[in-house]
Amino acid sequence: MTPAKFQFSSDILRRLGEELNQSIDQGILELVKNAYDADATNCTVELFDIETPGGQIVVHDSGNGMTAAEILSGWLVLGRSGKSTSSATRLGRIPAGNKGLGRLSALRLGTRVMLSTRPRSEIDVENNLLIDWDEFDEATLVNEVDLSIEQSHRGKGEKTGTSIYIENLREGVSRSNVKRLARELILLADPFESDPAAFRPQLIAPEFADLEALVKARYFDDAEFHLQAELDENGRALAKVVDWKGEVLYVADHEIIASKRSGALYKCPRAKFEMWVFILDGTTFSTRKSTINEVSTWLKAFGGIHIYHNALRVTPYGNEGNDWLDINLRRAQSPQNRPSTNTSIGKVEIVDQSGALAQKTDRSGFIEGAGFTQLRNFCHDALEWLASRRQEEADKRRAHGRATATKKASRAKLDVETAISNLPEASQLDIEKVFASYESSRDREVLQLHKEVQLYRTLSTAGITAATFAHESTGSPVKVIQQSINAIHRRAKVDLGDRYESRLGKPVDGIKRAVKSLSVLGAATLKLVDHEKRRKAKVNLHKVVREVLSTFEPFMSGRDVEVTTSFCKASPFIHGSEAAIESIITNLLNNVLTAFEDFSVSTRKIDLSTSVDNDNWKLKVSDNGPGISGIHIRDIWLPGRTTRKNGTGLGLTIVRDAAQDLGGSVSVIEKGKLGGAEFTVTLPIISG
């Protein structure tokens, strides 16, 4: 019998270290987590000359340090962790428990690594280990390279802890990566708490002092509402909301919070969910010490709902663009009563000694099993309860306002009638006729306003439904269809061979195109309800037009529409919102596409051209459709006027109103240069 054993190519170190975790900030973060697990109270990350290759990264901590045996059996062992999440450390911390792969990713950033560690259990000892990655890269197998731990006498005054020197960086580190690292370090160990003895990793890089200053500012006291919801070890929830003065506004027990789930217990680890909600307007901040700009900047850097698992933050929850609680989508349902990711900051603290929630191998969040789903349900239900209570308050205010308005109107009418009755009889009849005429005109105006409000409510309902459908469809349903049709495509090509194209080629390709259109439609719908786009700012007009055309491209190509553009060389800007410009372009394009479909236009063309004249930007949208048909040209702007059976008649009204709100105008000619309608939008611009 010939003995045998597995051996590993040295290339495996490169693949595990550089391909499994490609983000520099996440690699460094793993070293900092090692310091946390070692009961360090201080940990610093120092960056030297990192903008170009050849720089150095140093990580110092004040933790327990490591003996030579611990280095051999733990630090140098990849794929196995000696940490146990079921037992706490000396300081009562629950270890992060990774397998060493994230650490390898960080160590491979340079060509050399020096480990210097001073163990708590050996007072006078310092252990040093040098790793030269070039030796591994030149070797065939990992075990061909010998490493040695050099032991020396610890200098007087040198404290327990570990230092890691990553030298001769293979690549330069960009400012955006350093900025992300700074944010991750600040958020890693719950900056919401004010315990001075808590674990606080620091980044030593002077150019990023502004980020550290932001978290030290702590604007939590300026929040209008503070939601505090807790889940005990039995899965029962409690919640309350306090205002900015600390006074309790609402309280709920488990039965109220979990009412939509018939009061069922949440089957997940013990957790605490806190959320601070800000109302960023001048009236609210008139009594605050901070300014709206200060708080907005702070929220942009650190906002979102972050998850802390056994005291350490789990990415990507709370990162920019990671709306894991669907806060922005739910805000679209009732904007007045729900926060957005731009107006709130929060955390979910989870105590999980049993390991019920497992993180993915690549550290990109939790494996979304039953426990994580239940945790998310708890957070969703707490947010729904807060929104419902705020909705109740808003309804009461509106009801009170309507009742007060009715009473005031009745009193005003009585005052007018009394004043008329005190006039000479000869004048009373004339005044009564004029007043009656005024009342009649006012009633007609109110009736028209009621109709328009109902029309906009109907459209809002359709929009909310579309946004909900878009959110759901871009998830599992579209993915299932996409994966299924891809599987059918692969298997059918194998089974049918040369007969595949003639039997299934066209229908399979048709389904693929339809799935792509659904995905684009969902993404486009959600982009349109993005709260950030409704904020006023300096807007690049050509950029917005190009982005809308890019969104519409799959629909245009799928309907054989040829789109040509001719933009002027200037870079025109306007002070307004992206949403307003998008609504103009989107509704004009929808109007053309509808005309093409309704009148079965075969060869379809749309042309967009721009020009700048006397500080005015002009956009012309021309098509080769039927032109203005079935409705008088002056009536196309009126709300509710449409020739389509299921049309709302609001598209061109929105175009007109949006243009006027921006200080511009819109006009149309029935037959333009392509033979169909030609719309011209004129907007005043600001200097670039």
DRENTI-437338 format. One record per residue (C-alpha): residue number from 1; x, y, z. Coordinates in steps of 0.05 Angstrom, whole numbers. Example, Ala and Ser with C-alpha at 12.3 -4.5 7.8 and 13.67 -1.06 7.14 Angstrom:
2
seq  east  north  up
1  246  -90  156
2  273  -21  143
***
This chain:
688
seq  east  north  up
1  0  0  0
2  27  68  -20
3  10  124  29
4  -20  187  -2
5  -46  255  19
6  -75  318  -11
7  -26  373  -32
8  -43  443  -54
9  -15  485  -109
10  13  552  -86
11  -34  584  -136
12  -91  567  -88
13  -67  623  -42
14  -74  674  -98
15  -142  649  -118
16  -169  648  -47
17  -136  712  -25
18  -148  755  -86
19  -209  727  -121
20  -255  707  -63
21  -254  777  -32
22  -234  830  -82
23  -253  890  -39
24  -194  921  -2
25  -238  950  53
26  -270  883  68
27  -201  849  72
28  -174  901  122
29  -240  896  160
30  -227  822  172
31  -161  840  207
32  -198  890  251
33  -250  836  268
34  -192  791  289
35  -172  846  337
36  -243  849  364
37  -243  774  375
38  -176  781  412
39  -209  828  463
40  -173  890  437
41  -201  957  462
42  -158  996  413
43  -144  981  340
44  -113  1028  289
45  -106  1021  214
46  -49  1064  186
47  -39  1079  112
48  27  1100  83
49  39  1122  10
50  -18  1078  -14
51  -40  1118  -75
52  12  1082  -118
53  41  1011  -115
54  94  999  -62
55  57  1030  -2
56  45  1000  67
57  -14  984  111
58  -4  973  185
59  -56  945  234
60  -41  952  309
61  -86  925  365
62  -85  920  441
63  -114  850  443
64  -91  785  475
65  -35  772  425
66  -15  701  403
67  33  648  427
68  74  610  376
69  26  551  384
70  -34  596  371
71  -2  623  308
72  11  552  283
73  -56  523  301
74  -99  584  287
75  -72  644  249
76  -36  603  196
77  -94  553  187
78  -141  571  130
79  -212  544  124
80  -221  528  198
81  -235  573  257
82  -215  558  328
83  -267  609  352
84  -333  587  380
85  -395  630  376
86  -425  591  434
87  -374  616  485
88  -356  688  500
89  -286  717  504
90  -252  745  566
91  -289  811  556
92  -355  776  541
93  -352  785  466
94  -380  733  418
95  -326  718  366
96  -339  735  293
97  -314  665  276
98  -291  671  204
99  -249  618  170
100  -187  659  156
101  -202  671  83
102  -217  745  93
103  -151  752  131
104  -114  719  73
105  -146  770  25
106  -117  827  65
107  -48  796  74
108  -42  784  -1
109  -50  859  -15
110  26  866  -10
111  85  822  -29
112  110  816  43
113  76  811  111
114  107  818  180
115  68  793  240
116  92  817  308
117  51  794  368
118  58  799  443
119  17  746  479
120  -20  761  544
121  -2  693  572
122  73  703  562
123  93  769  593
124  164  777  565
125  155  744  496
126  146  774  427
127  134  727  368
128  152  750  297
129  134  717  231
130  155  740  161
131  116  718  100
132  146  731  31
133  91  717  -20
134  141  717  -77
135  169  652  -49
136  100  620  -52
137  87  647  -122
138  152  616  -146
139  139  549  -112
140  97  493  -142
141  64  470  -77
142  47  508  -14
143  85  461  32
144  150  473  -5
145  158  540  30
146  181  538  102
147  159  591  151
148  191  603  218
149  167  639  280
150  223  679  312
151  217  690  387
152  249  750  421
153  249  785  488
154  194  837  494
155  219  907  507
156  203  942  572
157  136  978  568
158  113  941  505
159  41  922  517
160  1  860  497
161  -25  861  426
162  -12  847  353
163  17  888  296
164  11  867  223
165  53  902  170
166  30  892  98
167  87  918  55
168  100  934  -18
169  27  939  -39
170  15  906  -107
171  -32  962  -129
172  -49  1033  -109
173  -111  1045  -67
174  -161  1095  -93
175  -193  1150  -52
176  -261  1117  -60
177  -234  1052  -29
178  -204  1090  29
179  -268  1128  40
180  -307  1063  41
181  -257  1034  90
182  -264  1095  135
183  -340  1088  135
184  -336  1013  150
185  -288  1023  208
186  -332  1077  238
187  -395  1035  233
188  -363  968  250
189  -374  968  325
190  -439  1006  335
191  -424  1081  336
192  -495  1092  361
193  -472  1075  432
194  -434  1125  475
195  -395  1075  518
196  -324  1104  523
197  -295  1034  535
198  -327  1004  472
199  -286  976  414
200  -271  1036  369
201  -225  1021  309
202  -191  1082  280
203  -164  1100  211
204  -101  1141  212
205  -104  1180  147
206  -107  1255  156
207  -145  1269  92
208  -204  1231  119
209  -212  1268  185
210  -277  1297  157
211  -311  1228  160
212  -290  1215  231
213  -315  1284  250
214  -383  1266  222
215  -394  1207  268
216  -370  1246  328
217  -422  1299  315
218  -480  1250  331
219  -544  1285  309
220  -591  1234  339
221  -623  1286  384
222  -647  1324  322
223  -691  1266  299
224  -765  1279  300
225  -782  1207  319
226  -744  1150  351
227  -772  1080  341
228  -751  1029  393
229  -774  957  381
230  -749  896  418
231  -756  822  408
232  -745  777  468
233  -716  706  470
234  -787  677  463
235  -802  715  399
236  -849  767  430
237  -844  839  408
238  -853  907  443
239  -846  976  412
240  -852  1049  428
241  -840  1115  393
242  -813  1177  427
243  -807  1247  400
244  -745  1291  398
245  -757  1313  469
246  -759  1241  493
247  -834  1240  507
248  -869  1174  491
249  -918  1182  433
250  -941  1111  418
251  -934  1042  452
252  -950  973  424
253  -948  902  451
254  -935  839  412
255  -1007  828  390
256  -1011  897  358
257  -943  892  323
258  -954  821  297
259  -1029  831  283
260  -1022  818  208
261  -990  751  227
262  -1046  734  276
263  -1000  747  334
264  -952  691  316
265  -885  691  351
266  -823  710  311
267  -776  651  305
268  -709  685  305
269  -655  706  355
270  -666  761  406
271  -661  829  372
272  -670  904  382
273  -690  950  325
274  -679  1026  332
275  -693  1078  280
276  -684  1154  282
277  -729  1191  232
278  -713  1263  212
279  -759  1315  180
280  -712  1358  140
281  -749  1423  132
282  -739  1494  155
283  -797  1495  204
284  -774  1432  240
285  -701  1456  245
286  -718  1527  266
287  -710  1505  339
288  -650  1459  329
289  -576  1476  341
290  -554  1438  279
291  -571  1456  207
292  -608  1415  154
293  -544  1413  111
294  -503  1384  169
295  -554  1330  184
296  -564  1314  110
297  -489  1305  99
298  -485  1261  161
299  -543  1218  138
300  -514  1211  68
301  -449  1184  98
302  -479  1139  152
303  -554  1132  140
304  -591  1068  127
305  -611  1010  173
306  -548  973  195
307  -546  904  225
308  -501  887  285
309  -492  812  296
310  -462  797  364
311  -438  870  368
312  -404  873  299
313  -434  904  237
314  -453  858  179
315  -446  885  109
316  -478  903  62
317  -539  920  104
318  -545  996  108
319  -495  1009  52
320  -515  1060  -1
321  -565  1027  -47
322  -579  969  1
323  -651  981  22
324  -660  912  53
325  -724  933  89
326  -755  963  25
327  -762  1029  61
328  -763  1071  -3
329  -813  1026  -38
330  -860  1029  22
331  -851  1104  26
332  -882  1108  -44
333  -947  1082  -14
334  -953  1140  35
335  -896  1191  30
336  -922  1236  85
337  -919  1182  139
338  -859  1139  122
339  -784  1155  123
340  -735  1144  66
341  -663  1120  69
342  -644  1193  61
343  -682  1217  122
344  -668  1161  172
345  -613  1121  206
346  -621  1059  247
347  -593  993  271
348  -616  922  286
349  -577  890  343
350  -578  814  344
351  -554  770  401
352  -542  702  370
353  -499  655  411
354  -532  593  379
355  -509  612  309
356  -580  613  282
357  -561  667  231
358  -502  646  187
359  -463  695  144
360  -446  677  72
361  -375  653  58
362  -358  716  19
363  -384  760  77
364  -438  791  33
365  -493  786  85
366  -532  730  118
367  -556  667  85
368  -629  685  78
369  -661  626  113
370  -722  623  158
371  -688  659  216
372  -668  719  174
373  -737  722  142
374  -769  724  210
375  -722  779  233
376  -740  820  172
377  -814  808  185
378  -806  836  255
379  -773  899  228
380  -825  907  173
381  -882  899  223
382  -851  951  270
383  -846  1000  212
384  -917  985  190
385  -942  999  260
386  -905  1066  262
387  -933  1085  194
388  -1004  1066  214
389  -1001  1108  277
390  -974  1168  239
391  -1029  1157  187
392  -1081  1158  242
393  -1053  1224  268
394  -1052  1253  197
395  -1125  1231  185
396  -1146  1265  250
397  -1111  1329  229
398  -1144  1327  160
399  -1213  1313  189
400  -1204  1370  239
401  -1181  1415  182
402  -1241  1398  139
403  -1289  1409  197
404  -1256  1474  214
405  -1257  1497  141
406  -1331  1480  135
407  -1348  1519  198
408  -1306  1579  175
409  -1340  1578  107
410  -1409  1576  140
411  -1391  1633  185
412  -1363  1673  127
413  -1426  1662  86
414  -1469  1683  146
415  -1427  1745  155
416  -1436  1764  81
417  -1512  1752  85
418  -1515  1794  148
419  -1475  1850  115
420  -1522  1848  54
421  -1584  1851  98
422  -1557  1914  130
423  -1552  1949  62
424  -1607  1993  34
425  -1662  1951  2
426  -1649  1981  -66
427  -1578  1953  -66
428  -1592  1885  -33
429  -1621  1852  -95
430  -1561  1870  -139
431  -1510  1848  -87
432  -1548  1782  -75
433  -1546  1767  -150
434  -1471  1781  -154
435  -1458  1738  -92
436  -1501  1681  -120
437  -1462  1685  -185
438  -1397  1682  -146
439  -1422  1621  -106
440  -1442  1586  -170
441  -1373  1598  -202
442  -1338  1576  -139
443  -1380  1512  -135
444  -1362  1496  -208
445  -1289  1508  -192
446  -1292  1463  -131
447  -1327  1408  -172
448  -1273  1412  -225
449  -1219  1409  -172
450  -1252  1348  -141
451  -1252  1314  -209
452  -1178  1330  -220
453  -1160  1306  -150
454  -1196  1241  -162
455  -1161  1233  -229
456  -1093  1243  -197
457  -1112  1194  -141
458  -1130  1143  -194
459  -1063  1154  -228
460  -1027  1150  -161
461  -1061  1084  -147
462  -1039  1058  -214
463  -969  1083  -201
464  -966  1050  -132
465  -992  985  -162
466  -940  989  -217
467  -884  1003  -168
468  -906  944  -124
469  -910  899  -185
470  -842  924  -209
471  -810  909  -142
472  -839  839  -138
473  -827  822  -211
474  -754  842  -210
475  -744  791  -155
476  -762  718  -156
477  -814  714  -213
478  -770  744  -267
479  -709  706  -242
480  -748  640  -242
481  -772  652  -314
482  -702  672  -335
483  -669  612  -304
484  -722  565  -330
485  -719  589  -402
486  -643  586  -400
487  -648  514  -376
488  -697  498  -431
489  -651  530  -482
490  -590  489  -459
491  -626  423  -453
492  -666  430  -517
493  -603  446  -557
494  -572  382  -531
495  -634  338  -541
496  -657  367  -608
497  -589  383  -639
498  -598  413  -709
499  -674  413  -701
500  -672  463  -643
501  -673  527  -685
502  -732  505  -728
503  -773  477  -670
504  -758  522  -610
505  -710  577  -630
506  -760  633  -642
507  -807  621  -583
508  -748  614  -534
509  -716  678  -561
510  -784  712  -555
511  -790  693  -481
512  -719  717  -468
513  -735  785  -499
514  -800  789  -459
515  -763  774  -394
516  -712  828  -410
517  -768  878  -423
518  -801  860  -357
519  -735  869  -319
520  -724  937  -353
521  -796  958  -340
522  -789  940  -266
523  -724  978  -258
524  -751  1038  -297
525  -814  1042  -254
526  -775  1039  -189
527  -726  1093  -215
528  -785  1139  -229
529  -808  1137  -156
530  -738  1148  -129
531  -746  1202  -74
532  -676  1230  -87
533  -695  1250  -158
534  -751  1294  -132
535  -703  1339  -94
536  -684  1405  -127
537  -613  1412  -151
538  -571  1432  -211
539  -593  1384  -266
540  -555  1367  -330
541  -610  1366  -382
542  -574  1325  -435
543  -553  1273  -384
544  -625  1262  -361
545  -650  1257  -433
546  -597  1205  -450
547  -613  1165  -387
548  -688  1163  -404
549  -672  1141  -475
550  -626  1087  -448
551  -683  1062  -404
552  -731  1061  -463
553  -681  1028  -510
554  -706  956  -500
555  -778  978  -514
556  -758  1018  -575
557  -718  960  -605
558  -772  911  -587
559  -823  952  -626
560  -777  968  -685
561  -774  1042  -668
562  -715  1079  -697
563  -691  1135  -651
564  -645  1190  -675
565  -616  1246  -633
566  -581  1312  -647
567  -558  1348  -585
568  -526  1417  -587
569  -453  1422  -564
570  -470  1463  -502
571  -479  1431  -434
572  -545  1462  -410
573  -564  1459  -336
574  -629  1478  -301
575  -645  1488  -228
576  -700  1438  -214
577  -710  1363  -202
578  -689  1304  -245
579  -759  1276  -234
580  -791  1336  -269
581  -747  1330  -331
582  -757  1254  -332
583  -833  1263  -329
584  -831  1309  -389
585  -788  1263  -432
586  -822  1199  -409
587  -892  1224  -423
588  -873  1251  -491
589  -842  1184  -511
590  -902  1145  -482
591  -948  1190  -523
592  -910  1173  -587
593  -908  1098  -573
594  -982  1098  -559
595  -997  1132  -625
596  -954  1081  -662
597  -993  1024  -630
598  -1062  1054  -638
599  -1053  1071  -712
600  -1011  1010  -732
601  -953  1051  -758
602  -905  1003  -792
603  -841  1043  -802
604  -831  1079  -737
605  -785  1138  -726
606  -772  1186  -668
607  -724  1244  -671
608  -699  1285  -611
609  -659  1349  -623
610  -637  1405  -576
611  -613  1476  -583
612  -595  1534  -538
613  -617  1605  -554
614  -618  1667  -509
615  -609  1625  -444
616  -666  1579  -464
617  -659  1505  -479
618  -705  1477  -532
619  -721  1403  -541
620  -759  1381  -603
621  -790  1312  -604
622  -815  1292  -673
623  -846  1227  -699
624  -875  1199  -763
625  -940  1178  -731
626  -1010  1202  -748
627  -1002  1271  -716
628  -1056  1301  -672
629  -1119  1262  -689
630  -1188  1256  -659
631  -1180  1314  -612
632  -1173  1390  -621
633  -1102  1413  -612
634  -1120  1462  -557
635  -1153  1406  -516
636  -1094  1358  -514
637  -1066  1393  -452
638  -1130  1387  -411
639  -1131  1333  -356
640  -1175  1273  -372
641  -1180  1289  -447
642  -1159  1228  -486
643  -1178  1189  -548
644  -1155  1123  -518
645  -1206  1076  -486
646  -1163  1062  -425
647  -1122  1126  -425
648  -1118  1174  -366
649  -1110  1238  -407
650  -1057  1262  -359
651  -992  1250  -397
652  -991  1316  -436
653  -1021  1353  -377
654  -961  1331  -335
655  -914  1353  -391
656  -946  1422  -393
657  -949  1430  -317
658  -878  1405  -306
659  -851  1453  -360
660  -889  1512  -329
661  -865  1494  -259
662  -793  1499  -286
663  -808  1568  -315
664  -815  1542  -386
665  -868  1523  -436
666  -888  1469  -486
667  -919  1476  -555
668  -940  1429  -611
669  -952  1429  -686
670  -997  1376  -717
671  -949  1357  -774
672  -875  1364  -761
673  -812  1348  -800
674  -824  1273  -798
675  -898  1279  -816
676  -926  1267  -746
677  -934  1311  -685
678  -875  1355  -664
679  -871  1378  -591
680  -823  1433  -569
681  -804  1441  -496
682  -771  1507  -477
683  -737  1515  -409
684  -695  1572  -381
685  -624  1548  -364
686  -571  1570  -316
687  -497  1579  -331
688  -459  1513  -328
***
